[in-house]
Amino acid sequence: MHSVTTVVLSRDCDAVQIPAGNVVTLPAGTEVDITQKLGGSITVHALGGLFRIAPKDADALGMTVEVPGTPTVTEGNIDEKMVWETLRSCYDPEIPVNIVDLGLVYDMGIEDLPSGNKKIFVKMTLTAPGCGMGATIAGDAQQKLLCLPSVEDAGVEIVWDPPWHQSMITPEGRRLLGIE
């Protein structure tokens, strides 16, 4: 069952307006309903709209948020499993399913760099071409990938071919969404 918690912002707080992707400041004293806390970010309903609040601003909501996807290993080589687990810690702020199980990640690869470190590349899409949250979701994934051991570079590219469709959701994603 989905529960909503209402809190009052203790200070001004930067937020990303969903789905437009505009950065706004929610003023101290604003009453917000926390609708989703996944992947380290928080989705709130306030002032008639939805907003995504970054983990660094969770204190304005009276909470601390641990960002998942940061590996416990700080040295050594990464593998595909670590990359996929990290991508599974990234969420669309409107949908309580990670980007992998939503079927948004089309391709992932790891390249060796001359420095001995790694470069990760990801091709992903969004559920709708007009979604303004693309840069935010891709940036979240990129930052989490850069935290992996031996990763020197990470790129997340938004692509539109093939167009996303609900049939791309994994069985786990379908289970979480209550589809089928």
C-alpha positions in Angstrom: 0.0 0.0 0.0 1.3 3.5 -0.9 1.5 5.9 1.9 2.0 9.7 1.7 3.7 11.7 4.5 3.1 15.4 4.8 5.9 17.7 6.1 6.7 21.4 6.1 10.0 22.5 4.5 12.3 23.9 7.2 14.3 26.0 4.7 14.3 27.0 1.0 14.9 24.0 -1.1 16.0 23.5 -4.7 13.7 21.1 -6.6 13.2 19.9 -10.2 9.6 20.4 -11.5 8.2 17.2 -12.9 7.7 16.6 -15.8 9.0 19.9 -17.2 12.5 19.5 -15.7 12.7 23.2 -14.6 14.8 23.9 -11.5 12.8 25.9 -8.9 13.1 26.9 -5.3 10.4 25.7 -2.9 10.2 28.3 -0.1 10.6 27.4 3.6 7.3 26.8 5.3 5.8 25.1 2.2 3.7 22.0 3.0 4.7 19.1 0.9 3.4 15.5 0.5 6.2 13.0 0.1 5.0 10.6 -2.6 8.1 8.6 -3.4 11.5 8.0 -1.8 13.5 5.8 -4.2 17.1 5.8 -5.5 18.1 8.5 -3.1 15.8 11.2 -4.4 12.5 12.3 -3.1 9.3 13.1 -5.1 7.0 15.6 -3.4 3.6 17.0 -4.3 3.4 20.7 -3.4 1.9 23.9 -4.8 -0.3 21.9 -7.2 2.6 20.0 -8.9 5.2 17.3 -8.5 8.8 18.1 -7.7 12.0 16.0 -7.3 14.3 16.8 -4.3 17.9 15.7 -4.4 19.4 13.8 -1.5 21.6 16.8 -0.5 18.4 18.7 0.3 16.6 16.0 2.3 17.4 17.8 5.5 14.8 20.5 4.4 12.3 17.7 4.8 13.6 16.6 8.2 15.3 13.5 6.9 18.6 12.1 5.7 18.8 10.0 2.6 21.4 7.4 1.8 22.1 7.2 -1.9 22.0 3.6 -3.1 24.2 2.5 -5.9 27.4 3.7 -4.2 29.6 0.5 -4.1 31.0 -0.8 -0.9 34.2 -1.7 -2.7 36.4 1.3 -3.3 39.1 -0.4 -5.3 39.3 -3.0 -8.0 37.6 -3.6 -11.3 34.0 -3.2 -12.0 31.9 -5.8 -13.9 28.6 -5.7 -15.8 26.7 -6.9 -12.7 27.9 -3.9 -10.7 26.9 -1.5 -13.5 23.4 -3.1 -13.8 22.9 -3.0 -10.0 23.9 0.7 -10.0 21.5 1.5 -12.9 18.8 -0.3 -10.9 19.2 2.4 -8.2 18.0 5.1 -10.6 14.3 5.9 -10.8 11.9 7.9 -12.8 10.5 10.3 -10.2 6.9 9.6 -11.2 7.1 5.8 -11.4 8.2 3.6 -8.5 10.2 1.3 -10.7 13.9 1.6 -11.6 15.0 2.5 -15.1 16.3 -1.0 -15.9 13.0 -2.7 -14.9 11.0 0.0 -16.7 12.9 -1.1 -19.9 14.5 2.3 -20.4 18.1 1.1 -20.7 18.8 -0.2 -24.2 22.5 -0.7 -24.1 25.4 -0.7 -21.7 29.1 -1.3 -22.2 32.4 -1.0 -20.4 35.5 0.1 -22.2 39.1 -0.1 -21.1 41.0 3.2 -21.0 44.7 3.7 -21.6 45.0 4.8 -17.9 43.9 1.3 -16.8 40.5 2.6 -15.6 37.1 2.1 -17.3 34.6 4.1 -19.3 31.0 3.1 -19.1 28.5 4.0 -21.8 24.7 3.7 -21.5 22.0 4.3 -24.1 18.6 4.8 -22.6 15.2 6.2 -23.5 12.3 7.8 -21.6 8.7 6.8 -21.3 7.7 9.8 -23.4 9.6 12.0 -25.8 8.4 15.2 -24.3 9.5 14.4 -20.8 11.7 17.2 -19.4 13.2 14.9 -16.8 15.5 13.1 -19.2 18.6 15.2 -18.3 17.9 14.7 -14.6 17.5 11.0 -14.8 20.5 10.6 -17.1 22.6 12.8 -14.9 21.6 10.8 -11.8 22.7 7.6 -13.6 25.9 9.1 -14.8 26.8 10.4 -11.3 26.1 7.0 -9.7 28.2 5.2 -12.4 31.1 7.6 -11.8 31.2 6.4 -8.1 32.0 2.9 -9.1 35.6 1.7 -8.5 38.0 2.3 -11.4 35.4 4.3 -13.4 37.1 7.3 -15.0 34.4 8.3 -17.4 30.7 7.6 -17.9 28.3 8.7 -20.5 24.5 8.3 -20.6 22.9 9.0 -23.9 19.1 9.5 -24.4 17.9 7.8 -27.6 14.5 7.5 -29.1 14.9 4.4 -31.3 13.2 2.1 -30.7 10.4 4.1 -29.1 9.6 2.9 -25.6 6.5 0.8 -25.1 5.0 -0.8 -22.0 5.9 -4.2 -23.4 9.6 -3.3 -22.6 8.9 -3.4 -18.8 10.6 -6.5 -17.2 8.5 -9.1 -15.3 9.8 -7.5 -12.0 8.7 -4.1 -13.2 5.3 -5.4 -14.1 5.0 -7.0 -10.7 5.9 -3.7 -8.9 3.4 -1.8 -11.1 0.6 -4.4 -10.6 0.4 -5.0 -14.4 -0.8 -8.5 -15.5 
